[in-house]
Amino acid sequence: PIVTGLLTGLVLGDVQTGVIMGATLELAFIGSFSVGASIPPDVVTGGILGVAFAITSGAGTETALLLGLPIATLTLILKNIYLGMFIPM
């Protein structure tokens, strides 16, 4: 999320806020990695959308966290549904 926060901030015209929010999201997602059969939340999608919504609304890092974590989990759920339904065994 640090790099995606930087790039999202660059696109939206507020690089400093993007880096700060990306670093905050990185701290939240630092322990989410794949061990065995577990699939971690999609930190890229959660980071990009969380930072983008927070920058465009003018809110702080709390909004990036508030939106980034559920979006990452929702993306994981949708990915699991897709893999379960459309990828043949």
N, CA, C and O of each residue as an XYZ file, in Angstrom:
356
protein
N       0.788     -1.222      0.000
C       0.000      0.000      0.000
C       0.828      1.284      0.000
O       0.308      2.343     -0.350
N       2.088      1.217      0.379
C       2.901      2.439      0.331
C       3.081      2.892     -1.118
O       2.907      4.070     -1.431
N       3.424      1.963     -1.987
C       3.640      2.316     -3.395
C       2.326      2.692     -4.061
O       2.270      3.669     -4.808
N       1.271      1.933     -3.803
C      -0.021      2.263     -4.417
C      -0.581      3.560     -3.852
O      -1.260      4.297     -4.566
N      -0.308      3.854     -2.579
C      -0.713      5.141     -2.017
C       0.019      6.292     -2.675
O      -0.570      7.338     -2.950
N       1.319      6.095     -2.928
C       2.110      7.107     -3.633
C       1.561      7.342     -5.032
O       1.371      8.486     -5.445
N       1.307      6.260     -5.763
C       0.801      6.404     -7.133
C      -0.604      6.993     -7.162
O      -0.918      7.804     -8.033
N      -1.452      6.593     -6.219
C      -2.801      7.159     -6.154
C      -2.745      8.641     -5.814
O      -3.477      9.441     -6.396
N      -1.879      9.012     -4.874
C      -1.699     10.424     -4.548
C      -1.146     11.216     -5.713
O      -1.520     12.372     -5.912
N      -0.256     10.604     -6.489
C       0.299     11.266     -7.670
C      -0.788     11.524     -8.709
O      -0.839     12.600     -9.306
N      -1.645     10.548     -8.922
C      -2.732     10.704     -9.895
C      -3.739     11.747     -9.425
O      -4.242     12.533    -10.228
N      -4.035     11.757     -8.128
C      -5.040     12.683     -7.609
C      -4.466     14.044     -7.218
O      -5.214     14.938     -6.823
N      -3.143     14.211     -7.325
C      -2.544     15.515     -7.089
C      -2.170     15.817     -5.654
O      -1.905     16.973     -5.325
N      -2.141     14.811     -4.783
C      -1.754     15.027     -3.389
C      -0.833     13.889     -2.957
O      -1.258     12.948     -2.288
N       0.427     13.994     -3.350
C       1.388     12.907     -3.137
C       1.673     12.699     -1.654
O       1.748     11.558     -1.198
N       1.833     13.773     -0.899
C       2.177     13.647      0.515
C       1.083     12.908      1.282
O       1.380     12.014      2.074
N      -0.162     13.269      1.058
C      -1.262     12.588      1.724
C      -1.358     11.140      1.272
O      -1.656     10.260      2.081
N      -1.113     10.880      0.003
C      -1.141      9.513     -0.501
C      -0.099      8.633      0.156
O      -0.376      7.478      0.478
N       1.104      9.168      0.359
C       2.169      8.395      1.006
C       1.839      8.151      2.477
O       2.057      7.053      2.989
N       1.316      9.168      3.155
C       0.966      9.016      4.572
C      -0.137      7.979      4.738
O      -0.055      7.118      5.614
N      -1.163      8.057      3.905
C      -2.256      7.089      3.999
C      -1.804      5.698      3.579
O      -2.229      4.704      4.167
N      -0.950      5.620      2.574
C      -0.412      4.327      2.160
C       0.421      3.686      3.253
O       0.347      2.474      3.457
N       1.215      4.484      3.961
C       2.023      3.950      5.062
C       1.138      3.473      6.209
O       1.431      2.455      6.837
N       0.066      4.196      6.484
C      -0.862      3.774      7.529
C      -1.539      2.463      7.156
O      -1.686      1.579      7.999
N      -1.950      2.334      5.906
C      -2.550      1.078      5.461
C      -1.527     -0.054      5.460
O      -1.876     -1.204      5.727
N      -0.276      0.262      5.164
C       0.776     -0.760      5.204
C       0.912     -1.327      6.612
O       1.094     -2.533      6.781
N       0.825     -0.470      7.619
C       0.889     -0.952      8.998
C      -0.289     -1.861      9.324
O      -0.137     -2.834     10.063
N      -1.455     -1.553      8.782
C      -2.628     -2.389      9.041
C      -2.527     -3.735      8.338
O      -2.986     -4.747      8.867
N      -1.932     -3.755      7.149
C      -1.861     -4.980      6.355
C      -0.542     -5.731      6.512
O      -0.319     -6.716      5.808
N       0.332     -5.300      7.407
C       1.681     -5.868      7.459
C       1.672     -7.351      7.836
O       2.586     -8.081      7.452
N       0.690     -7.800      8.556
C       0.652     -9.207      8.956
C      -0.174    -10.090      8.057
O      -0.309    -11.282      8.329
N      -0.730     -9.548      6.997
C      -1.588    -10.361      6.130
C      -0.772    -10.924      4.980
O      -0.541    -10.255      3.973
N      -0.345    -12.149      5.147
C       0.380    -12.838      4.086
C      -0.111    -14.274      4.034
O      -0.724    -14.771      4.978
N       0.159    -14.911      2.952
C      -0.354    -16.251      2.694
C       0.496    -17.301      3.397
O       1.702    -17.398      3.168
N      -0.147    -18.083      4.253
C       0.505    -19.205      4.917
C      -0.362    -20.432      4.675
O      -1.516    -20.476      5.102
N       0.185    -21.414      4.000
C      -0.584    -22.623      3.713
C      -1.701    -22.332      2.736
O      -1.474    -21.777      1.661
N      -2.913    -22.713      3.118
C      -4.057    -22.540      2.229
C      -4.799    -21.230      2.471
O      -5.773    -20.942      1.775
N      -4.361    -20.434      3.438
C      -5.058    -19.176      3.710
C      -4.754    -18.157      2.621
O      -3.640    -18.091      2.101
N      -5.752    -17.376      2.293
C      -5.598    -16.338      1.274
C      -5.756    -14.987      1.969
O      -6.785    -14.742      2.598
N      -4.767    -14.111      1.871
C      -4.862    -12.813      2.543
C      -5.803    -11.868      1.795
O      -6.084    -12.078      0.615
N      -6.291    -10.827      2.478
C      -7.111     -9.823      1.790
C      -6.329     -9.159      0.662
O      -5.098     -9.127      0.678
N      -7.050     -8.637     -0.302
C      -6.423     -7.995     -1.463
C      -5.981     -6.586     -1.067
O      -6.755     -5.633     -1.164
N      -4.742     -6.468     -0.625
C      -4.245     -5.198     -0.105
C      -4.076     -4.147     -1.195
O      -4.143     -2.950     -0.914
N      -3.859     -4.573     -2.424
C      -3.676     -3.604     -3.514
C      -4.985     -2.863     -3.777
O      -5.011     -1.633     -3.814
N      -6.067     -3.614     -3.959
C      -7.361     -2.981     -4.220
C      -7.823     -2.158     -3.026
O      -8.292     -1.032     -3.188
N      -7.691     -2.716     -1.830
C      -8.078     -1.974     -0.630
C      -7.269     -0.710     -0.443
O      -7.807      0.324     -0.048
N      -5.974     -0.786     -0.725
C      -5.120      0.390     -0.583
C      -5.443      1.475     -1.585
O      -5.538      2.650     -1.230
N      -5.612      1.085     -2.835
C      -5.898      2.083     -3.875
C      -7.240      2.756     -3.627
O      -7.330      3.984     -3.635
N      -8.282      1.962     -3.407
C      -9.611      2.557     -3.230
C      -9.728      3.309     -1.911
O     -10.374      4.356     -1.858
N      -9.117      2.797     -0.845
C      -9.153      3.506      0.431
C      -8.483      4.862      0.350
O      -9.031      5.858      0.821
N      -7.303      4.908     -0.241
C      -6.578      6.179     -0.382
C      -7.319      7.118     -1.333
O      -7.410      8.317     -1.073
N      -7.842      6.583     -2.423
C      -8.547      7.432     -3.395
C      -9.797      8.056     -2.784
O     -10.034      9.252     -2.953
N     -10.598      7.264     -2.077
C     -11.803      7.817     -1.448
C     -11.448      8.828     -0.367
O     -12.125      9.846     -0.224
N     -10.393      8.555      0.394
C     -10.010      9.478      1.463
C      -9.478     10.795      0.907
O      -9.781     11.857      1.451
N      -8.693     10.744     -0.164
C      -8.161     11.985     -0.743
C      -9.271     12.792     -1.400
O      -9.343     14.007     -1.214
N     -10.139     12.135     -2.165
C     -11.193     12.884     -2.861
C     -12.227     13.461     -1.902
O     -12.826     14.496     -2.193
N     -12.447     12.804     -0.755
C     -13.412     13.344      0.200
C     -12.785     14.374      1.130
O     -13.499     15.074      1.847
N     -11.452     14.476      1.125
C     -10.780     15.437      1.986
C     -10.649     14.966      3.421
O     -10.333     15.761      4.306
N     -10.884     13.693      3.664
C     -10.804     13.148      5.015
C      -9.379     12.695      5.317
O      -8.494     12.792      4.467
N      -9.169     12.208      6.514
C      -7.833     11.809      6.932
C      -7.563     10.331      6.758
O      -8.254      9.621      6.027
N      -6.525      9.897      7.462
C      -6.109      8.500      7.358
C      -7.133      7.548      7.959
O      -7.162      6.366      7.617
N      -7.974      8.061      8.854
C      -9.009      7.207      9.437
C      -9.953      6.698      8.363
O     -10.377      5.543      8.393
N     -10.279      7.561      7.417
C     -11.172      7.164      6.330
C     -10.503      6.150      5.421
O     -11.156      5.225      4.939
N      -9.216      6.311      5.181
C      -8.501      5.331      4.360
C      -8.526      3.962      5.024
O      -8.722      2.948      4.354
N      -8.329      3.928      6.334
C      -8.405      2.657      7.057
C      -9.826      2.127      7.098
O     -10.063      0.936      6.895
N     -10.768      3.021      7.362
C     -12.168      2.616      7.474
C     -12.687      2.021      6.178
O     -13.507      1.103      6.213
N     -12.239      2.510      5.051
C     -12.690      1.994      3.762
C     -11.754      0.936      3.190
O     -12.216      0.006      2.528
N     -10.462      1.054      3.428
C      -9.496      0.137      2.827
C      -9.596     -1.287      3.338
O      -9.519     -2.232      2.553
N      -9.766     -1.456      4.637
C      -9.832     -2.805      5.204
C     -11.070     -3.581      4.751
O     -10.928     -4.727      4.325
N     -12.276     -3.014      4.823
C     -13.440     -3.770      4.328
C     -13.415     -4.002      2.821
O     -13.873     -5.043      2.351
N     -12.889     -3.051      2.063
C     -12.812     -3.244      0.610
C     -11.866     -4.394      0.288
O     -12.149     -5.198     -0.601
N     -10.747     -4.480      1.000
C      -9.805     -5.583      0.779
C     -10.439     -6.928      1.117
O     -10.237     -7.910      0.403
N     -11.203     -6.973      2.200
C     -11.869     -8.217      2.584
C     -12.979     -8.563      1.607
O     -13.142     -9.730      1.251
N     -13.743     -7.579      1.170
C     -14.803     -7.823      0.192
C     -14.226     -8.314     -1.129
O     -14.801     -9.194     -1.769
N     -13.109     -7.757     -1.535
C     -12.457     -8.217     -2.763
C     -11.999     -9.662     -2.626
O     -12.088    -10.432     -3.582
N     -11.511    -10.036     -1.450
C     -11.128    -11.425     -1.203
C     -12.336    -12.348     -1.307
O     -12.246    -13.420     -1.905
N     -13.457    -11.943     -0.733
C     -14.674    -12.759     -0.800
C     -15.132    -12.916     -2.241
O     -15.475    -14.020     -2.663
N     -15.143    -11.829     -3.002
C     -15.559    -11.911     -4.408
C     -14.601    -12.768     -5.226
O     -15.028    -13.489     -6.128
N     -13.322    -12.695     -4.919
C     -12.341    -13.529     -5.616
C     -12.572    -15.006     -5.309
O     -12.480    -15.847     -6.203
N     -12.871    -15.325     -4.051
C     -13.153    -16.714     -3.693
C     -14.417    -17.224     -4.370
O     -14.461    -18.374     -4.808
N     -15.444    -16.386     -4.463
C     -16.670    -16.779     -5.163
C     -16.375    -17.022     -6.632
O     -16.837    -18.008     -7.207
N     -15.613    -16.133     -7.237
C     -15.252    -16.299     -8.645
C     -14.475    -17.588     -8.868
O     -14.775    -18.354     -9.783
N     -13.482    -17.820     -8.032
C     -12.674    -19.030     -8.192
C     -13.495    -20.289     -7.939
O     -13.258    -21.320     -8.568
N     -14.453    -20.213     -7.027
C     -15.282    -21.375     -6.730
C     -16.314    -21.680     -7.795
O     -16.664    -22.842     -8.004
N     -16.806    -20.655     -8.470
C     -17.886    -20.857     -9.433
C     -17.406    -20.998    -10.867
O     -17.964    -21.789    -11.627
N     -16.392    -20.255    -11.246
C     -16.044    -20.182    -12.657
C     -14.769    -20.918    -13.042
O     -14.504    -21.112    -14.229
N     -13.988    -21.325    -12.074
C     -12.783    -22.090    -12.376
C     -13.112    -23.568    -12.160
O     -13.411    -23.973    -11.037
N     -13.060    -24.368    -13.209
C     -13.413    -25.789    -13.037
C     -12.365    -26.524    -12.213
O     -11.180    -26.191    -12.223
N     -12.842    -27.527    -11.509
C     -11.924    -28.333    -10.701
C     -11.304    -29.423    -11.522
O     -10.502    -30.203    -11.008
